[in-house]
């Protein structure tokens, strides 16, 4: 019989009993085992577990009320995850980790989870492949690229860079922006078509010491502890688990290295899910800061770039700068600003 690990977390009796009651059912334990792997929607869990949406929703409601699971709504979608740093969250993870990974039911659930993730990745890749040649034109519908790129350069500064890594490099534009400032630049993308466009663009720009690799943002094909700057530009809103991607990005950082995330501020343009394969409708400063801290980084800068006019289809772009904790940070507070394009 497997023994439970010794825990340094103590539980009030009522809270412990409530948590055990909320988790004490087959489907709920299976849900916890899946959420340990990352955030999921009700639709995801319905597909994986083969149960009805109302049934899955009832199970989730009970676990949310007990604090074992937390829920965040984005437009018409809701994402569920196991919280961080609470006694109930510790209990949820501890229970899920006691399950034998060779259990046939759990193994089948994990296999279907993998299939769901592959299907989502293929949907996103098909979109990218279809629109590779016009990707920069699609981006022009949002905040102007030149304004965003200028803000990125101001946040990074003019000091020379050694190794720069761009995750989800797309057309390679960000490598062009920082290529002259760095000794070596590496771009990672999941799509062959996007990498083909990037290669053509970078050759045209005459950049040398450029490496382009096909790879998974959740399992980077690069060395660890190697890059003094990692950039994630307009990528996270396509992902099912942004927090996991940020933790993987942190692994690539050298001690004291910086991570620059560029994405949209929260918005309600639901049609972007259908027309442009967006999974997330932007990120708040609070949510991004929480993910960065959980990844082992210190948030050191934040800038919002608002559109010049309040048009319905224009989006505010947010820039988040974080630093690896293995080097002391000279500025402990977060600098917050707002720019208008």
C-alpha positions as CSV (number, residue, x, y, z in Angstrom):
1,X,0.0,0.0,0.0
2,X,1.4,3.4,-1.0
3,X,2.0,5.7,1.9
4,X,1.0,9.4,1.8
5,X,4.0,11.8,1.8
6,X,4.6,13.8,5.0
7,X,3.0,17.2,4.6
8,X,4.0,20.4,6.2
9,X,0.5,21.8,5.6
10,X,-2.0,21.5,8.4
11,X,-5.7,21.4,7.9
12,X,-8.5,22.6,10.2
13,X,-10.7,19.6,10.8
14,X,-13.8,21.0,9.2
15,X,-11.8,22.1,6.1
16,X,-10.2,18.7,5.7
17,X,-13.5,16.9,6.1
18,X,-15.1,19.2,3.5
19,X,-12.3,18.7,1.1
20,X,-12.4,15.0,1.4
21,X,-16.1,14.9,0.9
22,X,-15.9,17.1,-2.2
23,X,-13.3,14.8,-3.7
24,X,-14.8,11.5,-2.5
25,X,-16.3,10.3,-5.8
26,X,-14.8,8.5,-8.7
27,X,-15.4,11.2,-11.4
28,X,-14.1,14.0,-9.1
29,X,-10.9,12.2,-8.4
30,X,-10.4,11.6,-12.1
31,X,-11.1,15.3,-12.7
32,X,-8.4,16.3,-10.1
33,X,-6.0,13.9,-11.8
34,X,-6.6,15.7,-15.1
35,X,-6.4,19.2,-13.7
36,X,-3.0,18.4,-12.2
37,X,-1.9,18.4,-15.9
38,X,-3.2,21.9,-16.5
39,X,-6.3,24.0,-17.1
40,X,-9.3,22.5,-18.8
41,X,-12.8,23.6,-19.9
42,X,-16.1,21.7,-19.2
43,X,-16.1,20.8,-22.9
44,X,-12.6,19.3,-22.6
45,X,-13.6,17.2,-19.5
46,X,-16.8,16.1,-21.2
47,X,-14.8,14.8,-24.2
48,X,-12.2,13.1,-22.0
49,X,-14.5,11.5,-19.4
50,X,-17.4,10.7,-21.8
51,X,-20.0,12.2,-19.4
52,X,-22.7,14.8,-19.9
53,X,-22.0,18.5,-19.6
54,X,-24.5,19.0,-16.7
55,X,-22.9,16.1,-14.8
56,X,-19.4,17.4,-15.2
57,X,-20.5,20.9,-14.2
58,X,-22.1,19.6,-11.0
59,X,-18.9,17.8,-10.0
60,X,-16.9,21.0,-10.7
61,X,-19.3,23.2,-8.8
62,X,-18.9,21.0,-5.6
63,X,-15.1,21.1,-5.9
64,X,-15.0,24.8,-6.5
65,X,-17.1,25.4,-3.4
66,X,-14.7,23.3,-1.4
67,X,-11.7,25.2,-2.8
68,X,-10.2,22.2,-4.5
69,X,-10.7,23.7,-7.9
70,X,-10.9,27.3,-9.0
71,X,-12.8,28.7,-12.0
72,X,-12.1,31.7,-14.2
73,X,-14.4,33.0,-16.9
74,X,-13.3,34.4,-20.2
75,X,-16.2,35.4,-22.4
76,X,-18.4,32.4,-23.1
77,X,-15.8,30.0,-21.8
78,X,-14.8,29.0,-18.3
79,X,-11.4,27.5,-17.4
80,X,-10.8,25.2,-14.4
81,X,-7.6,24.6,-12.5
82,X,-6.2,23.5,-9.2
83,X,-5.3,26.7,-7.2
84,X,-1.9,27.6,-6.0
85,X,-0.7,27.9,-2.4
86,X,-3.9,27.1,-0.5
87,X,-4.4,24.2,1.9
88,X,-7.3,22.9,-0.2
89,X,-5.1,23.0,-3.3
90,X,-2.4,21.1,-1.5
91,X,-5.0,18.5,-0.5
92,X,-6.2,18.3,-4.1
93,X,-2.7,17.7,-5.5
94,X,-1.8,15.3,-2.8
95,X,-4.9,13.2,-3.5
96,X,-4.3,13.2,-7.2
97,X,-0.6,12.2,-6.8
98,X,-1.6,9.1,-4.8
99,X,-3.3,7.5,-7.8
100,X,-1.3,4.8,-9.4
101,X,-0.4,6.1,-12.9
102,X,-0.7,2.6,-14.2
103,X,-4.4,2.5,-13.2
104,X,-6.2,1.6,-16.4
105,X,-9.0,4.2,-15.9
106,X,-6.5,7.1,-15.2
107,X,-4.2,6.0,-18.0
108,X,-7.1,6.0,-20.4
109,X,-8.1,9.5,-19.2
110,X,-4.6,10.8,-19.7
111,X,-4.4,9.3,-23.1
112,X,-7.7,11.0,-24.1
113,X,-6.3,14.3,-22.6
114,X,-3.3,13.9,-24.9
115,X,-5.7,13.4,-27.9
116,X,-7.6,16.5,-27.0
117,X,-4.4,18.6,-26.8
118,X,-3.2,17.2,-30.1
119,X,-6.6,18.0,-31.8
120,X,-6.4,21.6,-30.5
121,X,-2.8,21.9,-31.6
122,X,-3.7,20.7,-35.1
123,X,-6.6,23.1,-35.3
124,X,-4.3,26.0,-34.4
125,X,-1.5,24.8,-36.8
126,X,-4.0,24.4,-39.6
127,X,-5.0,28.0,-39.1
128,X,-1.4,29.2,-39.1
129,X,-0.6,27.2,-42.2
130,X,-3.6,28.7,-44.0
131,X,-2.7,32.2,-43.0
132,X,1.1,32.1,-42.9
133,X,1.7,34.4,-45.8
134,X,-0.7,37.0,-44.5
135,X,0.0,36.7,-40.7
136,X,1.6,40.2,-40.5
137,X,-1.4,41.6,-42.3
138,X,-3.7,40.0,-39.7
139,X,-1.7,41.5,-36.9
140,X,-2.1,44.9,-38.5
141,X,-5.8,44.8,-37.5
142,X,-4.7,45.3,-33.9
143,X,-2.3,47.8,-32.3
144,X,0.3,49.1,-34.9
145,X,3.3,46.8,-35.0
146,X,5.8,49.7,-35.1
147,X,4.4,51.2,-31.9
148,X,4.5,47.9,-30.1
149,X,8.0,47.1,-31.3
150,X,9.3,50.5,-30.2
151,X,7.8,49.9,-26.7
152,X,9.4,46.5,-26.6
153,X,12.8,48.0,-27.4
154,X,12.4,50.6,-24.7
155,X,11.6,48.0,-22.1
156,X,14.6,45.9,-23.1
157,X,17.0,48.8,-23.5
158,X,20.0,49.2,-25.8
159,X,22.5,47.0,-24.1
160,X,24.0,44.2,-26.2
161,X,22.3,40.8,-25.9
162,X,24.0,37.5,-26.2
163,X,21.3,34.8,-26.7
164,X,17.7,35.7,-27.6
165,X,14.9,33.2,-27.9
166,X,11.6,34.0,-29.6
167,X,8.8,31.5,-28.8
168,X,6.1,31.2,-31.5
169,X,8.3,33.2,-33.9
170,X,5.8,33.2,-36.7
171,X,7.1,35.3,-39.6
172,X,10.3,36.0,-37.7
173,X,9.6,39.7,-37.3
174,X,10.7,39.8,-33.6
175,X,14.0,38.2,-34.6
176,X,14.4,41.0,-37.1
177,X,13.7,43.6,-34.4
178,X,16.3,42.3,-31.9
179,X,18.6,40.5,-34.3
180,X,21.1,43.3,-34.7
181,X,21.3,43.7,-30.9
182,X,22.1,40.0,-30.2
183,X,25.0,37.7,-30.9
184,X,22.6,34.8,-31.5
185,X,18.9,34.6,-32.1
186,X,16.7,31.5,-32.0
187,X,13.1,31.2,-33.2
188,X,10.8,28.3,-32.3
189,X,7.5,27.6,-34.0
190,X,5.3,24.5,-34.4
191,X,4.4,25.3,-38.0
192,X,6.5,24.3,-41.0
193,X,4.7,26.9,-43.0
194,X,5.4,29.7,-40.6
195,X,9.1,28.8,-40.4
196,X,9.3,28.8,-44.1
197,X,8.0,32.4,-44.2
198,X,10.4,33.3,-41.3
199,X,13.4,31.9,-43.2
200,X,12.6,34.0,-46.3
201,X,12.1,37.1,-44.3
202,X,15.3,36.7,-42.2
203,X,17.3,35.9,-45.3
204,X,16.0,39.1,-46.9
205,X,16.9,41.1,-43.8
206,X,20.5,39.7,-44.0
207,X,20.5,38.4,-40.5
208,X,23.2,35.9,-39.5
209,X,23.5,33.7,-36.5
210,X,19.8,32.9,-36.7
211,X,18.5,29.5,-35.8
212,X,14.9,28.4,-36.6
213,X,13.6,25.2,-35.1
214,X,10.3,23.5,-35.2
215,X,9.2,22.6,-31.7
216,X,6.6,22.5,-29.0
217,X,6.3,25.6,-26.7
218,X,5.5,23.2,-23.8
219,X,8.7,21.2,-24.4
220,X,11.3,23.5,-25.9
221,X,14.0,22.0,-28.2
222,X,16.6,24.3,-26.7
223,X,19.2,24.3,-24.0
224,X,18.3,25.3,-20.4
225,X,19.7,28.3,-18.5
226,X,21.1,29.7,-21.8
227,X,19.2,32.8,-22.9
228,X,19.4,36.3,-21.5
229,X,16.2,37.3,-23.2
230,X,13.1,35.1,-24.0
231,X,10.2,36.7,-25.9
232,X,6.6,35.4,-26.2
233,X,5.0,37.8,-28.6
234,X,1.2,37.4,-29.3
235,X,1.3,33.6,-28.6
236,X,-0.3,33.0,-25.2
237,X,-3.9,33.7,-26.3
238,X,-3.7,30.7,-28.7
239,X,-2.7,28.3,-25.9
240,X,-4.8,26.0,-23.7
241,X,-2.3,26.4,-20.8
242,X,-0.4,29.7,-20.8
243,X,1.0,29.2,-17.3
244,X,2.6,25.9,-18.4
245,X,4.2,27.7,-21.4
246,X,5.6,30.4,-19.1
247,X,7.2,27.8,-16.8
248,X,8.8,26.2,-19.8
249,X,10.1,29.6,-21.0
250,X,11.6,30.2,-17.6
251,X,13.7,27.1,-17.9
252,X,15.4,28.5,-21.0
253,X,16.5,31.7,-19.1
254,X,20.0,32.2,-17.9
255,X,20.4,33.4,-14.3
256,X,19.1,37.0,-14.2
257,X,17.7,36.7,-17.7
258,X,14.5,38.5,-18.7
259,X,11.2,37.3,-20.1
260,X,9.1,39.7,-22.3
261,X,5.5,38.8,-22.9
262,X,3.4,40.7,-25.4
263,X,-0.3,40.0,-25.7
264,X,-3.7,41.5,-25.5
265,X,-5.3,43.1,-22.5
266,X,-8.7,41.5,-21.5
267,X,-11.4,42.1,-24.1
268,X,-14.8,40.8,-25.1
269,X,-14.3,40.2,-28.9
270,X,-15.7,36.6,-28.8
271,X,-15.6,36.3,-32.6
272,X,-11.8,36.0,-32.5
273,X,-12.2,32.5,-31.1
274,X,-13.9,31.5,-34.4
275,X,-12.2,33.7,-36.9
276,X,-8.6,33.7,-35.6
277,X,-8.4,30.6,-33.4
278,X,-8.0,32.6,-30.2
279,X,-8.4,30.5,-27.0
280,X,-8.0,33.3,-24.5
281,X,-9.6,36.8,-24.6
282,X,-6.6,38.6,-23.3
283,X,-4.8,38.7,-19.9
284,X,-5.1,41.1,-17.0
285,X,-2.0,42.4,-15.2
286,X,-3.1,40.4,-12.1
287,X,-3.4,37.1,-13.9
288,X,-0.1,37.5,-15.8
289,X,1.8,38.6,-12.6
290,X,0.4,35.5,-10.8
291,X,1.6,33.2,-13.6
292,X,5.0,34.8,-13.7
293,X,5.5,34.5,-10.0
294,X,4.4,30.9,-10.1
295,X,7.0,30.3,-12.9
296,X,9.7,31.6,-10.5
297,X,10.1,35.1,-12.0
298,X,9.8,38.6,-10.7
299,X,7.6,41.0,-12.6
300,X,9.5,44.2,-13.2
301,X,7.6,46.1,-15.9
302,X,4.2,46.5,-17.4
303,X,3.0,48.8,-20.2
304,X,-0.4,49.0,-22.0
305,X,-0.6,50.4,-25.5
306,X,-4.1,51.6,-26.2
307,X,-5.5,51.9,-29.8
308,X,-5.6,55.5,-31.0
309,X,-9.4,55.5,-31.1
310,X,-12.0,53.3,-29.4
311,X,-12.9,51.3,-32.4
312,X,-14.8,48.1,-31.6
313,X,-12.3,45.8,-33.3
314,X,-9.1,47.3,-32.0
315,X,-7.4,45.8,-29.0
316,X,-5.1,47.1,-26.3
317,X,-1.7,45.4,-26.3
318,X,0.0,44.7,-23.0
319,X,3.7,44.2,-22.4
320,X,4.9,42.3,-19.3
321,X,8.6,42.2,-18.4
322,X,9.9,39.7,-15.8
323,X,13.3,38.7,-14.5
324,X,14.8,35.4,-13.4
325,X,15.1,35.3,-9.6
326,X,18.6,33.8,-9.5
327,X,20.0,37.3,-9.8
328,X,19.0,40.2,-7.5
329,X,16.6,42.7,-9.0
330,X,17.6,46.3,-8.6
331,X,14.0,47.5,-8.9
332,X,11.6,45.6,-6.7
333,X,8.4,47.4,-7.6
334,X,6.5,47.0,-10.8
335,X,6.6,50.0,-13.1
336,X,3.2,50.6,-14.7
337,X,2.5,52.9,-17.6
338,X,0.1,53.4,-20.4
339,X,0.8,54.6,-23.9
340,X,-1.5,55.6,-26.7
341,X,-0.6,54.7,-30.2
